[in-house]
Amino acid sequence: MPRATSAVLLLAAAALTLAGCSGAAAAPPGAAEAPGITARGTGVATATPDTATVVLGVETRDANAAAALAANSERAAAVIGVLEGAGVASGDIRTSRLAILPTRSPESDRITGYEVTNQVTATLHDIAAAGTVIDAAAAAAGDAIRVQDISFSVADETAAKAAARADAVRQAVAQAEQLAEAAGVELGPIRSVVELPGTQPVPYRAEAADAQRAVPVEPGTQELNVVVEVVHGVA
């Protein structure tokens, strides 16, 4: 048999083999992805804060740096003693800032004394007692006290997050169904469900009240958001 005829027969056999297997062959690299519908949902759950974080500052001034520091240390120790006496665990009390800075005359820029700031951050798990604790800390430090910040948060967000996720998925699926109906196609099975990075819950913040008066503390509620992306196929 001539070589040219043999080559033609071999190519024909190869073409028949490929044609017979074409139904089971994988899609070549770079092939277009199957059509789908992508939808997003944002689930929201409300939780009642059960933790308060309060920042108490002690500020003292003196012409001598050592004297200013000594006076500050004494009053800061009194504040910490109040916190511990109220049942706040030592692990929930930390010094978040300590600074010794010179004070200067505005006319000559000459150093006229020193200012010491000691900032204590405490985590209170008994919100109902937060106002009483702040009052007691203010009494212990006197005019040196600075109630600089108070915020509220939820210690365990597991249940609220689960509810928000379920709500987000329901919203995404409902949106996908609407899109499919509007496009005149039949919605296929879910291909993927992904939780997207969302905005973190912002702790509720209360303005610091006059430390010499009773401090009303109301934690309010906190919203937790979860964003979910769901991809459906198209049947």
N, C-alpha and C positions, 0 to 999 in steps of 0.2 A: 504494500500500500504506500502510495507517495506520502512524503513527510507533510506536505501541505494539507492533504486530506485528513491525516491523523490529528493534526493540530486543530482543525475545524471541529472534528468529532469530540475532542477533549473539551473544547470551549463550550460546545452545545451541552455536554453532560454536566459541566459545572453550572451552567445557567439553569438547567432543570433542577439541580440539587438545591440551589439558592432559592429558586422560586418555590419549591416545596417546603422550605424551612422559613419562608419570610413571615408567616403568621406568628411564629414563636420567637422571632429574633427581637433583641432589645432595641430600643430607640437609639439611634446613633447619637454620639456626643454633640451637644449644641442644638439638639432638636427643641422645638418650641414646647413650652410647658402646657399641660392640659389646662383648659379654661377653668376658672374658679371664681368664687365670690369671697371677698375679705370684708369683715365687719368688726367694729369695735364697740364695746360696751363699758360704761363706767358705773361700777356699783358703789353705793354709799351706805354706810352703817353708822349709827349714832351710839356712842358709849359715854357713860358717866365717869369722869376722871376719879381715880382713887388715890392719886399720889400728888403731893405738892412739893415743889422745889423752891425754896426761898433763899435769897442771897442777902445776907446781913453784913453790912460794913461797919467798921469801927474806925473813926477818924480823929486823930489827936494832933495838936500842934504845940511846939515849944521852941524857945530860942536855942535850946541845946538838943542835938539829935538823940543822944542817949536818953535824955529825960522824956522826949516825945515818944520814943520807942518803949520805954518802961511803962509809961502811962497807958499806951495802946495795948501792950501785952497784958496788963492787969485787966483792962476792960474786955478785951477779946476773950481772955480766959473765963471771965464771968459769963459772957454770952455762951460760950461752949458748955460751961457748967449748967446753965439753964436748959440748953438743948438735951444734954445727957440726963438731967433730972426729969425731963419730960418724957423720957423713954426713947429718945432718938438713939439708934445704935451708932457706935463709933465709926462703923463702916459707912454710915450715911452722912458723916460730917467731914468736910475737907476744907482746907485753906485754899481758896481759888485765886487769891492775889495778896501779895505783901509788897508794899512800896514805901521807900523813904525818899522824899524829895525835898529839896531846899525851896524855901519861899523867898522871893526877891522883892526889893523895893521897886515900884514902877518908875520912880524918878531916876534912881542911880543904878538900878539893876544889881544892887548890893544884896548879898544874902542876909536876910533878917531873921531867919529861923528855919525850922524843919517841920514837915508834915508827914505823918505816918498813916498809911491806910492798910488795914487788915480786913480782908474780905473772906467771909465764911459762907460756904454753900451747904445747905442741909436739905436732905430728902425726908419729907414727912409722910408717913403712910397712914396717918390718922388725920384726914383733912378737917374733921370736925374740931380738932384741937389746935389747928394751925393759928387761928387768931389769938388764942390764949398764949401760945408759945411765943409769938411775935411780941405781944405785950410784955411778957416776962423778960424777953431779951432786951427790949427797949428800956425797961426799968433797971436792968443790971448794968447797962452801958451808959445810961443817962443821955446827956446832950451829944455824946460821941456817936450814938447809933445812927446808921443810915440803912433804911430798908430799901434796897436798890432794885429788887426784882422778885416777883413771885409768879410761878407758872404751874399749870396743872397738866397731868398726863394720865394715861391708862397703863398700868403696870403689865397686864396681860391682854394683848389685843387679839388673841387667837380666835375667840368666838366671833368677835365683830368682823375680823378679816374674812372669816369663812362665810359669813352672811353677805358681805360685800362682794366676794368672788362669785357666789351663786347668783347674785343680782346682776353682776356684770355679764356673766355668760348668758343669762336669760335675755338680756338686752341685745347682746350681739347676735344671738340666734334669731330673735324677732326681726332685727334689722336685716339680716341676710335673707330671711323669708320675704320681706317686703321688696328687697332689691331684685330677687329672683322673679317675683310676680311682675314687677314693673318691667323687667327685661324680657319677659315672656319665655323664661326657661324653667326647668324643673330643678329644684335644689337637691344636690347630691349629698353624700355622707360627709361628715366632718373630717378634714385632713389634719388639722392641728389646732390646738388651743394654747395660747401663750399669754402669760401675765406680763404686762409691760411696766417698766419703771414709771411710777406715778409720783405725784406730789406727796411729800411726807406730811402727816398731820401736824398742824401748827398748834403747839400747846397754848391753851387759853392763858392769857396774861392779864393780871390785875394791876392797876396802878397802885403804887405804894402809898399807903395812907399815912397821916400824921402819926408817928410812932407813940405819941403821948396819949392818944385816944384809943378806945377799944377798936380793934381792927376786924371788921366784918369780912369773912372769907367765903365767897360763893364760887364753887368750881365750875358751875354751868355744865354744858355737854360738849363733846368733841366729835367731829365727823371724820371717819376714816374712808378713804377712797381707794378703789382697786380698778385698774384699767386692764381689760382683757381683749385680745385679738383672736378671732375665730375665723378659720379658713375652711370653706365648704367647696366640694367639687360640684360640677354641674352635670346632672344626669343626661 
